[in-house]
Amino acid sequence: MSKVVKKMMLDDLRSKMEGCRDFLVLDISGIDAITNNEMRLELAQKGITLLGVKNRLLQVVLRDNDVEALDETLAGPSTVVWGGEDIVGLSREIAAWAKKIDKLEIKGGSVDGQGVNSAGVTDISNGPSRLELIGQIAGLLLSPGANIAGALLGPGGTLSGQMKSIADTDEESGDAA
């Protein structure tokens, strides 16, 4: 391959993966064409991109994006996958496809520029997503305020109930007299 063609391919890959620090690397070489197309179409509908790449060109782009070297992951045929709502959603989606298709191999990936092996990708897919974590943090932040409000409203409600009971008793005794 000539230097001009390599430079064009490198520039194209750089433009597609500009700023991308969360991605997975797959080996889909054993998948038949029909299954490959079905998978690509379904993932594209969810905003997930699959791109077959030359390992050396990907290493250059990753170095430019300040992503940790993935030398052991980038051996043999490689397909880079990125997109979706976050890396957890992407990992869940690809893990689900890996269960459906035996020949789909998850080789590893990158989470915020840190290299992750295949087992790490599986662990990520089992964890909470970004939105779930935000919800948990919000719940933790709001719980002390809810406890204080409950503590303040509890005695006030009891006092109010007792005063109403006394007032009702006074009305009944006033009607009887």
VOVEX-346077 format. One record per residue (C-alpha): residue number from 1; residue in one letter; x, y, z. Coordinates in pm, whole numbers, plus 32768, in hexadecimal, padded with zeros to 4 digits. Each point is the difference from the previous one (the first is absolute). Layout:
BEGIN
{resi=NUM, resn=A, px=X, py=Y, pz=Z}
...
This chain:
BEGIN
{resi=1, resn=M, px=8000, py=8000, pz=8000}
{resi=2, resn=S, px=808D, py=8152, pz=7F9D}
{resi=3, resn=K, px=8046, py=8117, pz=80F8}
{resi=4, resn=V, px=7EF7, py=80D9, pz=7F5F}
{resi=5, resn=V, px=7EF2, py=7EF6, pz=8032}
{resi=6, resn=K, px=8074, py=7FC3, pz=8167}
{resi=7, resn=K, px=7FF1, py=8174, pz=8048}
{resi=8, resn=M, px=7E9F, py=8016, pz=7F6E}
{resi=9, resn=M, px=7F90, py=7ED5, pz=80CF}
{resi=10, resn=L, px=80A3, py=8091, pz=8137}
{resi=11, resn=D, px=7F5A, py=8153, pz=7FCD}
{resi=12, resn=D, px=7EAE, py=7F59, pz=7FCD}
{resi=13, resn=L, px=8029, py=7F2F, pz=813A}
{resi=14, resn=R, px=806E, py=8132, pz=80C7}
{resi=15, resn=S, px=7ECE, py=80C4, pz=7F92}
{resi=16, resn=K, px=7F14, py=7EE1, pz=805A}
{resi=17, resn=M, px=809D, py=7FBF, pz=8154}
{resi=18, resn=E, px=8052, py=8167, pz=805E}
{resi=19, resn=G, px=7FE8, py=8020, pz=817A}
{resi=20, resn=C, px=7F8A, py=7E99, pz=8028}
{resi=21, resn=R, px=8092, py=7F6F, pz=8141}
{resi=22, resn=D, px=7EF0, py=7EFD, pz=8049}
{resi=23, resn=F, px=7FF4, py=7EDE, pz=7F0A}
{resi=24, resn=L, px=8015, py=7E88, pz=7FE1}
{resi=25, resn=V, px=80D2, py=7F24, pz=7F1F}
{resi=26, resn=L, px=7F5C, py=7EC9, pz=7F6D}
{resi=27, resn=D, px=805D, py=7EE2, pz=7F1D}
{resi=28, resn=I, px=7EDA, py=7FC4, pz=7F17}
{resi=29, resn=S, px=80C4, py=7F47, pz=7EF4}
{resi=30, resn=G, px=7F47, py=7EB7, pz=803E}
{resi=31, resn=I, px=7EA5, py=8095, pz=7FD1}
{resi=32, resn=D, px=7F49, py=7FC4, pz=7EB9}
{resi=33, resn=A, px=7F9A, py=812B, pz=7F2B}
{resi=34, resn=I, px=7E8C, py=7FF3, pz=8048}
{resi=35, resn=T, px=802E, py=7FFA, pz=817A}
{resi=36, resn=N, px=8108, py=8110, pz=7FE2}
{resi=37, resn=N, px=7F10, py=80E1, pz=7F40}
{resi=38, resn=E, px=7EE2, py=7FC0, pz=80F3}
{resi=39, resn=M, px=80DF, py=8054, pz=8126}
{resi=40, resn=R, px=8087, py=813C, pz=7F5B}
{resi=41, resn=L, px=7EA2, py=807B, pz=7FA5}
{resi=42, resn=E, px=7F72, py=7FC7, pz=815D}
{resi=43, resn=L, px=812C, py=80A5, pz=80A5}
{resi=44, resn=A, px=7FF3, py=8127, pz=7F0D}
{resi=45, resn=Q, px=7E96, py=803F, pz=8069}
{resi=46, resn=K, px=807F, py=8022, pz=8165}
{resi=47, resn=G, px=8114, py=80F4, pz=7F9B}
{resi=48, resn=I, px=8119, py=7EFF, pz=8014}
{resi=49, resn=T, px=810B, py=7FF7, pz=7EF1}
{resi=50, resn=L, px=80CC, py=7ED0, pz=7F94}
{resi=51, resn=L, px=813A, py=8037, pz=7F33}
{resi=52, resn=G, px=80FA, py=7EFD, pz=7F86}
{resi=53, resn=V, px=815D, py=8093, pz=801F}
{resi=54, resn=K, px=816B, py=7FB1, pz=7FCA}
{resi=55, resn=N, px=80A0, py=7FD2, pz=8154}
{resi=56, resn=R, px=812D, py=80DD, pz=7FBA}
{resi=57, resn=L, px=7F29, py=8122, pz=7F87}
{resi=58, resn=L, px=7F21, py=7FE1, pz=8133}
{resi=59, resn=Q, px=8132, py=8008, pz=80E4}
{resi=60, resn=V, px=806E, py=8149, pz=7F60}
{resi=61, resn=V, px=7EA6, py=809B, pz=802D}
{resi=62, resn=L, px=7FEC, py=7F86, pz=8169}
{resi=63, resn=R, px=8152, py=8096, pz=804D}
{resi=64, resn=D, px=7F84, py=814C, pz=7F6E}
{resi=65, resn=N, px=7EC8, py=7FEF, pz=80DF}
{resi=66, resn=D, px=80D0, py=7FBA, pz=813B}
{resi=67, resn=V, px=7F74, py=7EA2, pz=8026}
{resi=68, resn=E, px=80CD, py=7EF5, pz=80B1}
{resi=69, resn=A, px=80AE, py=7F0C, pz=7F15}
{resi=70, resn=L, px=7F31, py=7ECA, pz=7FB7}
{resi=71, resn=D, px=8115, py=7F2E, pz=7F66}
{resi=72, resn=E, px=7F86, py=7EAE, pz=8084}
{resi=73, resn=T, px=7E99, py=8052, pz=7FA0}
{resi=74, resn=L, px=805B, py=8069, pz=7E9F}
{resi=75, resn=A, px=8078, py=7EB2, pz=7F7C}
{resi=76, resn=G, px=7F54, py=7F5E, pz=7ED9}
{resi=77, resn=P, px=7EC5, py=8084, pz=7F59}
{resi=78, resn=S, px=7F6E, py=8128, pz=80BD}
{resi=79, resn=T, px=7EBA, py=80BD, pz=7FF2}
{resi=80, resn=V, px=7FD9, py=813A, pz=80D0}
{resi=81, resn=V, px=7EAA, py=8049, pz=8099}
{resi=82, resn=W, px=7F9B, py=814C, pz=809B}
{resi=83, resn=G, px=7ECB, py=80CF, pz=8042}
{resi=84, resn=G, px=7EBF, py=7FCB, pz=80C1}
{resi=85, resn=E, px=7FA2, py=80BC, pz=813B}
{resi=86, resn=D, px=8139, py=7F9B, pz=80C5}
{resi=87, resn=I, px=8106, py=7EEE, pz=801A}
{resi=88, resn=V, px=7F24, py=7F2F, pz=80E6}
{resi=89, resn=G, px=7EE0, py=8001, pz=7F06}
{resi=90, resn=L, px=80F3, py=7FB0, pz=7EE8}
{resi=91, resn=S, px=8097, py=7EE2, pz=80C7}
{resi=92, resn=R, px=7EA7, py=7F75, pz=8054}
{resi=93, resn=E, px=7F95, py=800A, pz=7E96}
{resi=94, resn=I, px=813B, py=7F56, pz=7F7F}
{resi=95, resn=A, px=7FF9, py=7EFD, pz=8118}
{resi=96, resn=A, px=7E99, py=7FAD, pz=7F9F}
{resi=97, resn=W, px=806C, py=7FD2, pz=7E98}
{resi=98, resn=A, px=8126, py=7F29, pz=806F}
{resi=99, resn=K, px=7F07, py=7F19, pz=80B1}
{resi=100, resn=K, px=7F2D, py=7FE8, pz=7EC2}
{resi=101, resn=I, px=8127, py=7FCB, pz=7F14}
{resi=102, resn=D, px=8104, py=7F02, pz=806D}
{resi=103, resn=K, px=8107, py=8078, pz=7F08}
{resi=104, resn=L, px=7FFB, py=8167, pz=807F}
{resi=105, resn=E, px=812F, py=8038, pz=80DF}
{resi=106, resn=I, px=802A, py=812D, pz=80E4}
{resi=107, resn=K, px=8176, py=8044, pz=8005}
{resi=108, resn=G, px=8003, py=812D, pz=80E8}
{resi=109, resn=G, px=7FD4, py=8175, pz=7FF0}
{resi=110, resn=S, px=803A, py=8150, pz=809E}
{resi=111, resn=V, px=7F43, py=80B8, pz=8110}
{resi=112, resn=D, px=805E, py=8170, pz=8016}
{resi=113, resn=G, px=8150, py=7FB3, pz=7F64}
{resi=114, resn=Q, px=8051, py=7EDA, pz=80E7}
{resi=115, resn=G, px=8030, py=7EAB, pz=7F5F}
{resi=116, resn=V, px=7F0F, py=7EEC, pz=8064}
{resi=117, resn=N, px=8019, py=7E8C, pz=7FB2}
{resi=118, resn=S, px=7EE1, py=7F19, pz=7F9F}
{resi=119, resn=A, px=7FAA, py=7FA9, pz=816A}
{resi=120, resn=G, px=7FFB, py=8174, pz=8055}
{resi=121, resn=V, px=7F04, py=8042, pz=7EEB}
{resi=122, resn=T, px=7F1F, py=7EEF, pz=808E}
{resi=123, resn=D, px=801E, py=809C, pz=815C}
{resi=124, resn=I, px=7FA8, py=8157, pz=7F74}
{resi=125, resn=S, px=7ECB, py=7F73, pz=7F54}
{resi=126, resn=N, px=7F85, py=7F7C, pz=8151}
{resi=127, resn=G, px=802C, py=814E, pz=80B5}
{resi=128, resn=P, px=7F14, py=8129, pz=8019}
{resi=129, resn=S, px=7FEB, py=80F8, pz=7EE1}
{resi=130, resn=R, px=804F, py=8171, pz=801B}
{resi=131, resn=L, px=7E92, py=805E, pz=8030}
{resi=132, resn=E, px=7FD1, py=7EF5, pz=810B}
{resi=133, resn=L, px=8130, py=8081, pz=80BC}
{resi=134, resn=I, px=7F7F, py=8166, pz=7FEE}
{resi=135, resn=G, px=7EB2, py=7F89, pz=808D}
{resi=136, resn=Q, px=80AC, py=7F4A, pz=811D}
{resi=137, resn=I, px=80D1, py=8133, pz=8055}
{resi=138, resn=A, px=7ECF, py=80E3, pz=7FF4}
{resi=139, resn=G, px=7F47, py=7F13, pz=80E9}
{resi=140, resn=L, px=8123, py=8001, pz=80F2}
{resi=141, resn=L, px=8013, py=817B, pz=7FF8}
{resi=142, resn=L, px=7E8A, py=802E, pz=8038}
{resi=143, resn=S, px=7FD4, py=7EFB, pz=8113}
{resi=144, resn=P, px=8087, py=80D7, pz=8123}
{resi=145, resn=G, px=7F0E, py=8117, pz=7FA4}
{resi=146, resn=A, px=7EDF, py=7F0B, pz=7FF1}
{resi=147, resn=N, px=8062, py=7F76, pz=8155}
{resi=148, resn=I, px=8009, py=815F, pz=8096}
{resi=149, resn=A, px=7EB0, py=8059, pz=7F67}
{resi=150, resn=G, px=7F6C, py=7EBF, pz=808A}
{resi=151, resn=A, px=808F, py=8047, pz=8157}
{resi=152, resn=L, px=7F71, py=815F, pz=7FFF}
{resi=153, resn=L, px=7EAA, py=7FA1, pz=7F77}
{resi=154, resn=G, px=7FCF, py=7ECF, pz=80DF}
{resi=155, resn=P, px=7FDD, py=80B4, pz=8152}
{resi=156, resn=G, px=7F3B, py=811C, pz=7F5E}
{resi=157, resn=G, px=7F07, py=7F05, pz=7F71}
{resi=158, resn=T, px=7FDE, py=7F56, pz=8152}
{resi=159, resn=L, px=7FC6, py=814B, pz=80B0}
{resi=160, resn=S, px=7F01, py=8069, pz=7EFB}
{resi=161, resn=G, px=7F44, py=7EB7, pz=8029}
{resi=162, resn=Q, px=7FF8, py=8024, pz=817A}
{resi=163, resn=M, px=7F80, py=8166, pz=7FEB}
{resi=164, resn=K, px=7EEC, py=7F96, pz=7F0F}
{resi=165, resn=S, px=7FA0, py=7EE5, pz=80E8}
{resi=166, resn=I, px=7FE6, py=80F2, pz=8127}
{resi=167, resn=A, px=7F35, py=80F4, pz=7F31}
{resi=168, resn=D, px=7F10, py=7EEA, pz=7F94}
{resi=169, resn=T, px=7FDA, py=7F8F, pz=8169}
{resi=170, resn=D, px=7FB4, py=8168, pz=806F}
{resi=171, resn=E, px=7EF5, py=8023, pz=7EEE}
{resi=172, resn=E, px=7F58, py=7EBB, pz=806B}
{resi=173, resn=S, px=7FFC, py=8065, pz=816F}
{resi=174, resn=G, px=7F78, py=815B, pz=7FA1}
{resi=175, resn=D, px=7EE3, py=7F61, pz=7F36}
{resi=176, resn=A, px=7FA3, py=7F18, pz=8120}
{resi=177, resn=A, px=7FE3, py=811E, pz=80F8}
